[in-house]
Amino acid sequence: MQDLSTQLIHHPYRAPSGFSGVNVPVHRASTVTFSSVAALRQRDWKHKNGYTYGLHGTPTTFTLEERIATLEGGRFCTLVPSGLAAVALVNMAFLQAGDELLIPDNAYGPNKTLAEHEMQAWGISHRYYDPMDPDDLRQKISAKTRLVWLEAPGSITLEFPDLPALIAVIKSHALANPKGIVSVLDNTWGAGLAFNAFALGVDVSVQALTKYPSGGADVLMGSVVTQDEALHHQVHFCNMRVGYGVAGNDVEAVLRGLASMTLRYRAQDASTRALSLWMKGQSAVAEVRHPALPGSPGHATWLRDCTGAACLFSVIFKPDIKQAQVDLFCDSLQLFKLGYSWAGPMSLCVPYDIQSMRQQAWPYPGGLVRFSVGLESASDLQADLTQALAKIAA
C-alpha cells in the first residue's frame, strides 16, 4: 500500500462536473499535467484550445481575456501584470533597433520615460508630437517610424485629440511604408465604454485594468487587445518569451469588477461632470479641464466621438495662488485622499508640475491638481472642496 503522503498527492477522487455558479472558478497553476506523451506534444496553447503551462493561460485567464476583448470591440486579448507592462510589451513586440516610435507630448509619463531609457538603450529612437495638431504628427512621421502611440484624453491635462484625424495621418504614411506603422491607443480612460477604439481605426488598444475594470484600487493588471490575428500573435508570442503572467486571484477580482463596471463608470461620470462644472465657478480657479466640459480643449471632438467620460478632472489655479497654497488646499481635503491612480471607490487628488513633464511650453503659471472622483456622494465631495478652498482664501 502506498504511503499516506503519496496518496494525498495522487488521490484518485475527481469532483463531478456540472457545478455552475455565478462567478468563474479560480484556476491557479504553474504545472499542467497531460494524459500521455502524445497529448503533451499535440497540445496547442496559441489559439486557446488547450493548456500547457500556467504562463500560457488557464480557464480563468482565458475567460477574462475574452471578456476584455468583447468590452473593447476587439477579437484577441493578452493579459499582463500592469498597465505599464502592457505599454512595454507593445513596444517590445513591434519595435527593433533602428526603428522610431512617436508619442504624444501629453502621454502617460512612464510611457515617455520608458522610451527615454530602455527603448533608447536598445537602439529605438523616439519623438514627441502635439496630439492636438494632426499636421504636427504628419511632419514628425519618418521612414523609420514603426509605432505611433495615441492617448485620449491626454494624461493629467486631459486634452481630447481628434483620433480619427490622427489615425488617418498614420494610415496614409503606413501605406507608403513597406514595413507599415502600427497605431496603439492607451484606452484606459475610455475603458471600452466611452468610445470604440477599433471603430475609429486603431490597430491595438491598451488598458490598465487596474483602473475601471478592477474598480477596487487593489489589483494591478493590464491588457493588449487587437482585431488582427497577425498583430495579436506578435504581442502574444512576445509575451510568452518575456514571461509575463497574472495571478488567478487578481484575474478573479477583475472578473468580479467587470460586472459593475458600466454602473460605476456612469455614476463617476455624472459626479465628475457636476464637480468640474462647480469648480469652474470658484474664484481661485483659472481653468478646469474635463473633456465633457464646454471650453475644455478638444470638447467638440469628445462630443462627436464619445458617449461618456471618466472620473478625472484637473483644476488650474490662478497665478496669484502660490504653490504653497495649492499644497495647503490638497492637504486640507478630507475625502479626497492624496494618491496616484484613479477609478477606485475613493476619491483622490495629486498636484503636478506640468512644465517638468512636457516638451511643449505650458502656458499656465498657476498650479495644477488632478482629481479622481470616487463613489462617494457628490454633495459630500463638493463640501470637502469648499472647506479646502476656504483654507487657501484665508
N, C-alpha and C positions, 0 to 999 in steps of 0.2 A: 504493500500500500504506500502511496506517495506521502511524503512529509506534509504536514499541515500548511507550512509556508508555501509549498508548491501548489497545493490545492486552492489556496486563496488567490493566487495569481492566475491559475489556469482553470478556474471554476467553469463547469460546463453550462451553467444556467444562463439563458438569454431571455430577457423580458419580452413578453409578447408584443408584436407590432400592433398598430391601430390606435395608440393613445393620441388623443387630439386635444390640445389646449389652446388658449388664446395666443400665448407668446411662443416664439420659436425656441426649441431646446438649445442649450448652450453646449456646443461640442468643443472640447479642449483636447488638442493632440499635437504632439510633435511626430511620434511614430504612428504610421498607418500600417496595419497588417494585411497580408494577401493570402489567398487560399492556395496559391500554387506559384511556382516559378513562372509559368506561362502567363498567369494573371498579372504578376509583377511586371513582366516585360511588355505586356499589351496595354497596361493602364495608361490613359491619356488625361493629363490634368489641364492641357492647354485650352480645351473647349468646355470645361466644367462638366464633363460627363464621367469623371472618376476622381479618386483621391489617391495621392501618392505620398505626401508628406505635409505636415502641418503648415509650412510656409506657403504651400501651393493651394491651400484652401480647405475649408471644412463645410459641412452643410450650413452652419451658421453664417460664415463669411460670404458664401455664395448667395445666400438669401439677401443679406444686406446689399451686396453689390448689385443684384438685380433690382432691388427697390430704389437704390440711388440712381441707377441708370434710367429707370422709369420717371423718377422725380425730375431729372434734368432733361428728359426728352431724348436721351441717347440710347445706345444699344449695349455698350460694353463698359464695365467699371472695374477699376483696380483700387483696392484699399491700401492705405499706408498709415504709418503711426501718427502723423500730424499734417496740418495744412502746409507747413513749410517743407515737410518731406515730400508732399505732392509736387510742390514747386521744383524742388531739387530733382525729383525723379523725371519730370518732364524735360528739364534741361539736359540731364544725362542721357535720356532716351533719344533725343533729336539732334544733339549738337556734338561736334567733334572739333579737334584742334584746327584752327584756321577759319572756323565759322564765326558769325556775328549774331548776337541777339539784340533786339530793341525792346526797351522797357519804358512805359510811361513815367514821366518825372514824378507823378504823384502816386506811384505804385506802393504797395506794401513794403515797408522798409527792409525787412530781411531778404526779400527778393532782390533788392538792389545790392545789398552788402554781399550776398552770395555771388552775384555777378562780378563784383569788385574784388573778390578774394579768390574763392575756389575756381570759378569759371575762368577768371583771368589767368590764374596759375596753370590751368590746363590748356592754355593757348586759345581760349574762346574770348573774343572781344565783345564789347557792348557799347551801346549809345542810348541816351535818353531822348525821348521825343515829347512834344507838347500834345497830350491826348485831346485837347480841345481844338486842335488845328490839324485836320487831315492833311493839309498841304505840307506841314512840317514833317509828318510821318513819310509822305511821298518823297521829300527831299532827303530823308535820313536812310531810307532803304537802299542798300547797295547790292552788288553782285555776290557779296559774302553773306548777306542776311539769310538765315535759315529759320529763325524763330522770332515771332513778334508777340510780346505779352500785351494783353488788354486788361483793364480793370474798370468796373462800373459799380458804384462811383469810385472816384479816387480815394485813396486811404487818407483818413483824418479830415482832409479839407473838402471831400465829398462833391467835387465837380462831376457832373454826369456827362460822359462823352457821347458823341454820335457814333455808336458802334457800327451800324450799317455802313456809314461813310468810311470809317477806318478799315473795316473788313474789305470793302470794295477796293481800297488802295492796295491792301495786302494781296488780294486775289489778282489784281491787274499785274502786279510785279511777279507773282508766283508763276503766271502763265509763261512769262518770258525767261524764267529761271529753270534750267534743266533739273536742278535738284529740288526745286519747289521751296515754298515758305509755309511753315505751319503757324496758324494763329491760335493762341491759347488765352482763354479768359479766366481770370480769378473771379469766380462767380459766387464767392462766399456771401456777399451782401444780398444778391438776388436769390440765392439758395434754390433755384429752380422754380420759385413761386412768383417773383416779380416779373419775370420775362423768360422766354425760351431762348437760350443762347444759340442752339443749333438752328432754330428758325431764322435767326439773324445771320447765320453763315459761319459761325465759329467752328474750327476744326476740333478743338479739345477744350473741355471745361474742367476746371479745378475747384474744389471746395475744401475749406476747413470744416469738416464735420463736427469739430469742436464747438462750433457756434450753433446755428439753428437746428440742424438735425439732432444733435445731442440735447441741447436746451437746458442741461443741468449744471453747466460750469464745472463738470467733474470728469470729463473724458477728453483725451487728445486723440484725434484721428483725422485723416484726410482722404480725398478720393480724386481719381482722374477718370473722366468719362469721355467717351468718343462715340461717334456713329459709324466710323470707318474701321473695318476689321484690321486692315493693314496697320493703321496708326495704333490701334489697340495692342496689336502684337508687339510693336516696337516698345510700347510702355510696359506691357505685361512681362515680356522676356527680360527687359532691363530690371524690372522689379524683382524677378526671380534671381538674377545674377547678383544684385546688391544685397539681397536677403532681408528686405523689409517684411515685417509681419505685424499683425494686430492681434490683441488678446481677445479670447472668446467672451470674457465678461464685459469688455469695452464694447464689443460688437452688440452684445445683448442690450447694453444701455442705450446705444444709438437706435437700435430697432424699436425700443420702447418709446424713445423720444419722437420718432417719426410719426407715431400715432396722433400726437397732439401738435405737431409742427405747424400745420396750417392755422390752427386756432391761436397758437402763441404768436405767430407772425402777424396776424391781423390785429390782435389785441395790442401788441407792442407798437405796431404801425400807427394805430389810432392814438395811443397815448403820446407817441413821439411827435406826431403832427400837432397835437394840441399844445404840448410843452414848447416846441420850437416856435410856434406862432406867438405864444405868450411871451417867450423870452425875447423875441424880436422887438417887442414894445418897451423893454426895460431901458432906463436912462443910461446905464453903464455900458450898454451893448452897441457896438458899431454895426455888426452884421451877424446873421445866423445862417449857417449852411445846412440845408436839408433838401434833397432833390425834389421833394413834393411841395416845397415852399416857394411860391412865386418870388422871382428875383434871385433865387439861388442859381449859381452857374450850371447851365445845362437843364434847367427846369423844363423848357419846352421839349427837349429831346426825351427827358424822362416821361413827360406827359404823353408823348407819341408812342413810346415803346414799352411802357410798363403798366402793370395793373396794381402794383403795390409798392411799398417802400419798407425799409427795415427799421431797426430800433435806434439808429445813430443820428445825432445832430451835433454840430460844432458851433461854438459861440466865439466870436472875435470881439474882444473888449475894446473900448475906445482908448486912444493913445494916452489920455491922462490917467487911466487906470494902470498903475505900475505893476510890475511882475510880483512884487511882494503882496500887493492887494489881491492879485489873481490867486496866488498861493493861499492867502488867508481865506478867500472865498471857497476854494477846494477843501481846505482843512475844516471849514465851518459846516460843510454839508454833513448831514447825519444819515440820510437814507441812501444818497449816492456815495458809495464807498470808492476809495482810491484803488484802482486795479485795472490791469490790462484785460484784453479780450472783451467779448460782448455776446449778446443774445441769450444770456442766462436769466434766471429768475430775479436776480438782484441788480439794481441799477448801479452804474459805475461812472466814474469820470477820471480823466487824465489830462493835465496841462502839457502842451507840447511847444517846443521851439521849432517852428516850421522852417525857418530860414536855414537851419543847420541840416535839414533833411532834403532840400531841393536844390537843383541846379539853377532853375529859373529864380529870378528875384521875387521875393514875397512882398507884396506892396503894402501890407498892413503892419504898422508899428505896434499895435496893441497885442496883448497875449491871447492865446487860443486855448480853449478847453473843449475836449471831445466828451460827449455824454453817450452812454448806452442806457436806454430806458428798459427797465425790467418789467416785472409783472405786478408791482405794487400799484396802489390806487394813484391815478394821475393827479388827483387833487392833493394827496399827501406829498407827492413829489414836487408839485408846484409850491406848496407851503415850505418845503425844505429849501428850494431855490430862493424863495422870498426872504427867509431869515438869513441865508448866507449872503445875499445881495445887500441886506441891511447892514451887515457887519462891515463890508468894504465902503459903504456910503458913510458910515460913522467915522 
